[in-house]
Amino acid sequence: MKKYLVLYGVKMNRTEYGYVLEMEAKNAKEACAKTKEYVFAATGRNAFGPVICKPEEIGRYIKGLPPHK
């Protein structure tokens, strides 16, 4: 199993909030799926747009800058 940093969004009160979660999985696709399941079980809300990110790119996402193209 490999550790992945998954960035995802949650909508609350007409506002989108971004979060980062560390997830263990076999591959990136499985990490995204596990994140969606975990967030829904923990909060009852849908985690939309899960993306795998390198640690050095987190700052770009948190500051609200668009991801690299």
Biopython code that builds the backbone (N, CA, C, O; Angstrom):
import numpy as np
from Bio.PDB.StructureBuilder import StructureBuilder

atoms = [
    (1, "MET", "N", (0.840, -1.180, 0.000)),
    (1, "MET", "CA", (0.000, 0.000, 0.000)),
    (1, "MET", "C", (0.887, 1.246, 0.000)),
    (1, "MET", "O", (1.950, 1.269, 0.620)),
    (2, "LYS", "N", (0.439, 2.254, -0.692)),
    (2, "LYS", "CA", (1.184, 3.490, -0.813)),
    (2, "LYS", "C", (0.334, 4.642, -0.252)),
    (2, "LYS", "O", (-0.894, 4.615, -0.341)),
    (3, "LYS", "N", (0.993, 5.639, 0.318)),
    (3, "LYS", "CA", (0.271, 6.786, 0.867)),
    (3, "LYS", "C", (0.109, 7.859, -0.208)),
    (3, "LYS", "O", (1.051, 8.179, -0.932)),
    (4, "TYR", "N", (-1.094, 8.405, -0.298)),
    (4, "TYR", "CA", (-1.404, 9.470, -1.252)),
    (4, "TYR", "C", (-1.990, 10.660, -0.512)),
    (4, "TYR", "O", (-2.704, 10.488, 0.476)),
    (5, "LEU", "N", (-1.696, 11.858, -0.980)),
    (5, "LEU", "CA", (-2.351, 13.069, -0.489)),
    (5, "LEU", "C", (-3.500, 13.360, -1.451)),
    (5, "LEU", "O", (-3.287, 13.557, -2.648)),
    (6, "VAL", "N", (-4.712, 13.384, -0.916)),
    (6, "VAL", "CA", (-5.898, 13.601, -1.739)),
    (6, "VAL", "C", (-6.510, 14.947, -1.371)),
    (6, "VAL", "O", (-6.828, 15.200, -0.209)),
    (7, "LEU", "N", (-6.668, 15.796, -2.360)),
    (7, "LEU", "CA", (-7.326, 17.088, -2.183)),
    (7, "LEU", "C", (-8.758, 16.939, -2.669)),
    (7, "LEU", "O", (-9.001, 16.353, -3.724)),
    (8, "TYR", "N", (-9.712, 17.469, -1.902)),
    (8, "TYR", "CA", (-11.115, 17.355, -2.289)),
    (8, "TYR", "C", (-11.878, 18.556, -1.764)),
    (8, "TYR", "O", (-11.380, 19.295, -0.915)),
    (9, "GLY", "N", (-13.064, 18.746, -2.261)),
    (9, "GLY", "CA", (-13.905, 19.852, -1.837)),
    (9, "GLY", "C", (-15.183, 19.352, -1.197)),
    (9, "GLY", "O", (-15.655, 18.254, -1.492)),
    (10, "VAL", "N", (-15.744, 20.178, -0.308)),
    (10, "VAL", "CA", (-17.024, 19.898, 0.337)),
    (10, "VAL", "C", (-17.828, 21.188, 0.298)),
    (10, "VAL", "O", (-17.304, 22.256, 0.611)),
    (11, "LYS", "N", (-19.106, 21.095, -0.088)),
    (11, "LYS", "CA", (-19.968, 22.271, -0.114)),
    (11, "LYS", "C", (-20.764, 22.338, 1.186)),
    (11, "LYS", "O", (-21.417, 21.374, 1.587)),
    (12, "MET", "N", (-20.692, 23.515, 1.838)),
    (12, "MET", "CA", (-21.471, 23.769, 3.050)),
    (12, "MET", "C", (-21.975, 25.205, 2.984)),
    (12, "MET", "O", (-21.200, 26.129, 2.738)),
    (13, "ASN", "N", (-23.267, 25.391, 3.202)),
    (13, "ASN", "CA", (-23.866, 26.725, 3.240)),
    (13, "ASN", "C", (-23.514, 27.561, 2.012)),
    (13, "ASN", "O", (-23.122, 28.721, 2.135)),
    (14, "ARG", "N", (-23.653, 26.970, 0.841)),
    (14, "ARG", "CA", (-23.395, 27.625, -0.452)),
    (14, "ARG", "C", (-21.946, 28.066, -0.636)),
    (14, "ARG", "O", (-21.661, 28.934, -1.461)),
    (15, "THR", "N", (-21.047, 27.484, 0.112)),
    (15, "THR", "CA", (-19.630, 27.802, 0.003)),
    (15, "THR", "C", (-18.850, 26.507, -0.158)),
    (15, "THR", "O", (-19.173, 25.499, 0.471)),
    (16, "GLU", "N", (-17.822, 26.533, -1.001)),
    (16, "GLU", "CA", (-16.979, 25.363, -1.206)),
    (16, "GLU", "C", (-15.728, 25.481, -0.341)),
    (16, "GLU", "O", (-15.057, 26.513, -0.349)),
    (17, "TYR", "N", (-15.419, 24.423, 0.402)),
    (17, "TYR", "CA", (-14.243, 24.379, 1.251)),
    (17, "TYR", "C", (-13.317, 23.272, 0.766)),
    (17, "TYR", "O", (-13.775, 22.178, 0.435)),
    (18, "GLY", "N", (-12.021, 23.547, 0.722)),
    (18, "GLY", "CA", (-11.041, 22.567, 0.288)),
    (18, "GLY", "C", (-10.361, 21.903, 1.467)),
    (18, "GLY", "O", (-10.060, 22.556, 2.466)),
    (19, "TYR", "N", (-10.119, 20.611, 1.356)),
    (19, "TYR", "CA", (-9.485, 19.833, 2.413)),
    (19, "TYR", "C", (-8.420, 18.924, 1.824)),
    (19, "TYR", "O", (-8.445, 18.608, 0.635)),
    (20, "VAL", "N", (-7.485, 18.509, 2.667)),
    (20, "VAL", "CA", (-6.430, 17.576, 2.281)),
    (20, "VAL", "C", (-6.516, 16.385, 3.219)),
    (20, "VAL", "O", (-6.661, 16.553, 4.430)),
    (21, "LEU", "N", (-6.426, 15.180, 2.664)),
    (21, "LEU", "CA", (-6.500, 13.954, 3.456)),
    (21, "LEU", "C", (-5.423, 12.990, 2.970)),
    (21, "LEU", "O", (-5.218, 12.841, 1.765)),
    (22, "GLU", "N", (-4.744, 12.346, 3.891)),
    (22, "GLU", "CA", (-3.745, 11.337, 3.533)),
    (22, "GLU", "C", (-4.429, 9.980, 3.562)),
    (22, "GLU", "O", (-5.041, 9.605, 4.562)),
    (23, "MET", "N", (-4.322, 9.242, 2.452)),
    (23, "MET", "CA", (-5.027, 7.968, 2.318)),
    (23, "MET", "C", (-4.071, 6.897, 1.821)),
    (23, "MET", "O", (-3.235, 7.161, 0.958)),
    (24, "GLU", "N", (-4.189, 5.694, 2.359)),
    (24, "GLU", "CA", (-3.400, 4.560, 1.882)),
    (24, "GLU", "C", (-4.228, 3.748, 0.903)),
    (24, "GLU", "O", (-5.382, 3.417, 1.173)),
    (25, "ALA", "N", (-3.623, 3.428, -0.245)),
    (25, "ALA", "CA", (-4.315, 2.652, -1.272)),
    (25, "ALA", "C", (-3.293, 2.035, -2.213)),
    (25, "ALA", "O", (-2.104, 2.349, -2.163)),
    (26, "LYS", "N", (-3.788, 1.145, -3.075)),
    (26, "LYS", "CA", (-2.919, 0.485, -4.051)),
    (26, "LYS", "C", (-2.547, 1.418, -5.191)),
    (26, "LYS", "O", (-1.425, 1.377, -5.694)),
    (27, "ASN", "N", (-3.509, 2.275, -5.604)),
    (27, "ASN", "CA", (-3.245, 3.218, -6.690)),
    (27, "ASN", "C", (-4.049, 4.498, -6.470)),
    (27, "ASN", "O", (-4.835, 4.590, -5.527)),
    (28, "ALA", "N", (-3.850, 5.473, -7.334)),
    (28, "ALA", "CA", (-4.476, 6.786, -7.169)),
    (28, "ALA", "C", (-5.999, 6.718, -7.294)),
    (28, "ALA", "O", (-6.713, 7.396, -6.555)),
    (29, "LYS", "N", (-6.487, 5.923, -8.204)),
    (29, "LYS", "CA", (-7.933, 5.817, -8.403)),
    (29, "LYS", "C", (-8.608, 5.269, -7.152)),
    (29, "LYS", "O", (-9.660, 5.760, -6.743)),
    (30, "GLU", "N", (-8.009, 4.260, -6.552)),
    (30, "GLU", "CA", (-8.559, 3.678, -5.337)),
    (30, "GLU", "C", (-8.499, 4.673, -4.177)),
    (30, "GLU", "O", (-9.410, 4.715, -3.350)),
    (31, "ALA", "N", (-7.439, 5.469, -4.111)),
    (31, "ALA", "CA", (-7.308, 6.481, -3.054)),
    (31, "ALA", "C", (-8.434, 7.513, -3.150)),
    (31, "ALA", "O", (-8.991, 7.918, -2.130)),
    (32, "CYS", "N", (-8.766, 7.934, -4.357)),
    (32, "CYS", "CA", (-9.863, 8.888, -4.546)),
    (32, "CYS", "C", (-11.202, 8.277, -4.128)),
    (32, "CYS", "O", (-12.006, 8.931, -3.464)),
    (33, "ALA", "N", (-11.435, 7.033, -4.514)),
    (33, "ALA", "CA", (-12.683, 6.360, -4.157)),
    (33, "ALA", "C", (-12.797, 6.176, -2.639)),
    (33, "ALA", "O", (-13.863, 6.401, -2.066)),
    (34, "LYS", "N", (-11.710, 5.772, -1.995)),
    (34, "LYS", "CA", (-11.720, 5.600, -0.544)),
    (34, "LYS", "C", (-11.969, 6.927, 0.169)),
    (34, "LYS", "O", (-12.652, 6.968, 1.193)),
    (35, "THR", "N", (-11.420, 8.002, -0.368)),
    (35, "THR", "CA", (-11.618, 9.324, 0.231)),
    (35, "THR", "C", (-13.081, 9.717, 0.184)),
    (35, "THR", "O", (-13.627, 10.197, 1.178)),
    (36, "LYS", "N", (-13.726, 9.517, -0.965)),
    (36, "LYS", "CA", (-15.149, 9.845, -1.084)),
    (36, "LYS", "C", (-15.981, 9.043, -0.090)),
    (36, "LYS", "O", (-16.885, 9.589, 0.543)),
    (37, "GLU", "N", (-15.688, 7.762, 0.051)),
    (37, "GLU", "CA", (-16.415, 6.915, 0.997)),
    (37, "GLU", "C", (-16.182, 7.358, 2.437)),
    (37, "GLU", "O", (-17.123, 7.428, 3.228)),
    (38, "TYR", "N", (-14.939, 7.656, 2.775)),
    (38, "TYR", "CA", (-14.586, 8.047, 4.138)),
    (38, "TYR", "C", (-15.260, 9.370, 4.527)),
    (38, "TYR", "O", (-15.821, 9.484, 5.617)),
    (39, "VAL", "N", (-15.205, 10.348, 3.653)),
    (39, "VAL", "CA", (-15.789, 11.652, 3.951)),
    (39, "VAL", "C", (-17.302, 11.544, 4.101)),
    (39, "VAL", "O", (-17.880, 12.163, 4.994)),
    (40, "PHE", "N", (-17.944, 10.771, 3.242)),
    (40, "PHE", "CA", (-19.393, 10.605, 3.342)),
    (40, "PHE", "C", (-19.777, 9.906, 4.645)),
    (40, "PHE", "O", (-20.752, 10.290, 5.290)),
    (41, "ALA", "N", (-19.012, 8.878, 5.037)),
    (41, "ALA", "CA", (-19.301, 8.170, 6.284)),
    (41, "ALA", "C", (-19.064, 9.057, 7.508)),
    (41, "ALA", "O", (-19.798, 8.974, 8.492)),
    (42, "ALA", "N", (-18.035, 9.906, 7.441)),
    (42, "ALA", "CA", (-17.685, 10.734, 8.594)),
    (42, "ALA", "C", (-18.564, 11.980, 8.726)),
    (42, "ALA", "O", (-18.907, 12.379, 9.839)),
    (43, "THR", "N", (-18.930, 12.597, 7.597)),
    (43, "THR", "CA", (-19.634, 13.877, 7.657)),
    (43, "THR", "C", (-21.035, 13.845, 7.066)),
    (43, "THR", "O", (-21.846, 14.722, 7.362)),
    (44, "GLY", "N", (-21.334, 12.853, 6.236)),
    (44, "GLY", "CA", (-22.619, 12.818, 5.563)),
    (44, "GLY", "C", (-22.669, 13.722, 4.339)),
    (44, "GLY", "O", (-23.732, 13.906, 3.747)),
    (45, "ARG", "N", (-21.538, 14.281, 3.961)),
    (45, "ARG", "CA", (-21.463, 15.173, 2.803)),
    (45, "ARG", "C", (-20.643, 14.526, 1.692)),
    (45, "ARG", "O", (-19.801, 13.664, 1.940)),
    (46, "ASN", "N", (-20.906, 14.962, 0.463)),
    (46, "ASN", "CA", (-20.201, 14.425, -0.689)),
    (46, "ASN", "C", (-18.866, 15.154, -0.878)),
    (46, "ASN", "O", (-18.818, 16.384, -0.871)),
    (47, "ALA", "N", (-17.793, 14.389, -1.045)),
    (47, "ALA", "CA", (-16.487, 14.969, -1.358)),
    (47, "ALA", "C", (-16.368, 15.013, -2.870)),
    (47, "ALA", "O", (-16.283, 13.972, -3.522)),
    (48, "PHE", "N", (-16.361, 16.225, -3.434)),
    (48, "PHE", "CA", (-16.305, 16.325, -4.887)),
    (48, "PHE", "C", (-14.904, 16.699, -5.350)),
    (48, "PHE", "O", (-14.144, 17.344, -4.627)),
    (49, "GLY", "N", (-14.584, 16.288, -6.553)),
    (49, "GLY", "CA", (-13.313, 16.639, -7.183)),
    (49, "GLY", "C", (-12.073, 16.131, -6.484)),
    (49, "GLY", "O", (-11.114, 16.890, -6.347)),
    (50, "PRO", "N", (-12.039, 14.862, -6.026)),
    (50, "PRO", "CA", (-10.804, 14.391, -5.387)),
    (50, "PRO", "C", (-9.666, 14.317, -6.399)),
    (50, "PRO", "O", (-9.835, 13.808, -7.507)),
    (51, "VAL", "N", (-8.502, 14.834, -6.000)),
    (51, "VAL", "CA", (-7.336, 14.896, -6.868)),
    (51, "VAL", "C", (-6.119, 14.458, -6.073)),
    (51, "VAL", "O", (-5.958, 14.848, -4.916)),
    (52, "ILE", "N", (-5.256, 13.646, -6.685)),
    (52, "ILE", "CA", (-4.002, 13.252, -6.050)),
    (52, "ILE", "C", (-2.989, 14.372, -6.300)),
    (52, "ILE", "O", (-2.894, 14.899, -7.408)),
    (53, "CYS", "N", (-2.249, 14.721, -5.276)),
    (53, "CYS", "CA", (-1.334, 15.849, -5.367)),
    (53, "CYS", "C", (-0.007, 15.512, -4.718)),
    (53, "CYS", "O", (0.049, 14.770, -3.737)),
    (54, "LYS", "N", (1.068, 16.068, -5.277)),
    (54, "LYS", "CA", (2.391, 15.946, -4.664)),
    (54, "LYS", "C", (2.472, 16.935, -3.506)),
    (54, "LYS", "O", (1.830, 17.984, -3.556)),
    (55, "PRO", "N", (3.245, 16.627, -2.465)),
    (55, "PRO", "CA", (3.331, 17.532, -1.315)),
    (55, "PRO", "C", (3.755, 18.958, -1.677)),
    (55, "PRO", "O", (3.283, 19.911, -1.057)),
    (56, "GLU", "N", (4.630, 19.119, -2.663)),
    (56, "GLU", "CA", (5.082, 20.466, -3.015)),
    (56, "GLU", "C", (4.015, 21.277, -3.752)),
    (56, "GLU", "O", (4.153, 22.494, -3.873)),
    (57, "GLU", "N", (2.950, 20.630, -4.249)),
    (57, "GLU", "CA", (1.888, 21.335, -4.962)),
    (57, "GLU", "C", (0.739, 21.761, -4.058)),
    (57, "GLU", "O", (-0.148, 22.489, -4.505)),
    (58, "ILE", "N", (0.730, 21.333, -2.814)),
    (58, "ILE", "CA", (-0.400, 21.617, -1.929)),
    (58, "ILE", "C", (-0.608, 23.114, -1.758)),
    (58, "ILE", "O", (-1.747, 23.580, -1.741)),
    (59, "GLY", "N", (0.457, 23.861, -1.632)),
    (59, "GLY", "CA", (0.344, 25.300, -1.453)),
    (59, "GLY", "C", (-0.417, 25.977, -2.568)),
    (59, "GLY", "O", (-1.158, 26.930, -2.323)),
    (60, "ARG", "N", (-0.250, 25.510, -3.771)),
    (60, "ARG", "CA", (-0.962, 26.089, -4.917)),
    (60, "ARG", "C", (-2.453, 25.870, -4.798)),
    (60, "ARG", "O", (-3.235, 26.761, -5.129)),
    (61, "TYR", "N", (-2.866, 24.696, -4.329)),
    (61, "TYR", "CA", (-4.283, 24.403, -4.193)),
    (61, "TYR", "C", (-4.889, 25.174, -3.023)),
    (61, "TYR", "O", (-5.986, 25.720, -3.140)),
    (62, "ILE", "N", (-4.188, 25.219, -1.911)),
    (62, "ILE", "CA", (-4.721, 25.864, -0.731)),
    (62, "ILE", "C", (-4.887, 27.371, -0.959)),
    (62, "ILE", "O", (-5.854, 27.961, -0.478)),
    (63, "LYS", "N", (-3.975, 27.986, -1.671)),
    (63, "LYS", "CA", (-4.061, 29.423, -1.938)),
    (63, "LYS", "C", (-5.158, 29.746, -2.952)),
    (63, "LYS", "O", (-5.411, 30.921, -3.219)),
    (64, "GLY", "N", (-5.802, 28.753, -3.511)),
    (64, "GLY", "CA", (-6.873, 28.980, -4.455)),
    (64, "GLY", "C", (-6.412, 29.136, -5.884)),
    (64, "GLY", "O", (-7.210, 29.488, -6.753)),
    (65, "LEU", "N", (-5.146, 28.884, -6.150)),
    (65, "LEU", "CA", (-4.656, 28.956, -7.516)),
    (65, "LEU", "C", (-5.103, 27.713, -8.285)),
    (65, "LEU", "O", (-5.227, 26.642, -7.690)),
    (66, "PRO", "N", (-5.343, 27.828, -9.565)),
    (66, "PRO", "CA", (-5.738, 26.654, -10.338)),
    (66, "PRO", "C", (-4.582, 25.655, -10.422)),
    (66, "PRO", "O", (-3.415, 26.047, -10.383)),
    (67, "PRO", "N", (-4.908, 24.369, -10.536)),
    (67, "PRO", "CA", (-3.840, 23.356, -10.662)),
    (67, "PRO", "C", (-3.086, 23.521, -11.977)),
    (67, "PRO", "O", (-3.564, 24.170, -12.908)),
    (68, "HIS", "N", (-1.900, 22.920, -12.035)),
    (68, "HIS", "CA", (-1.091, 23.022, -13.249)),
    (68, "HIS", "C", (-1.829, 22.406, -14.422)),
    (68, "HIS", "O", (-2.639, 21.496, -14.249)),
    (69, "LYS", "N", (-1.543, 22.911, -15.626)),
    (69, "LYS", "CA", (-2.249, 22.433, -16.827)),
    (69, "LYS", "C", (-1.408, 21.469, -17.587)),
    (69, "LYS", "O", (-1.834, 20.962, -18.625)),
]
sb = StructureBuilder()
sb.init_structure("model")
sb.init_model(0)
sb.init_chain("A")
sb.init_seg("    ")
for serial, (resi, resn, name, xyz) in enumerate(atoms, 1):
    if name == "N":
        sb.init_residue(resn, " ", resi, " ")
    sb.init_atom(name, np.array(xyz, "f"), 0.0, 1.0, " ", f" {name:<3s}", serial, name[0])
structure = sb.get_structure()
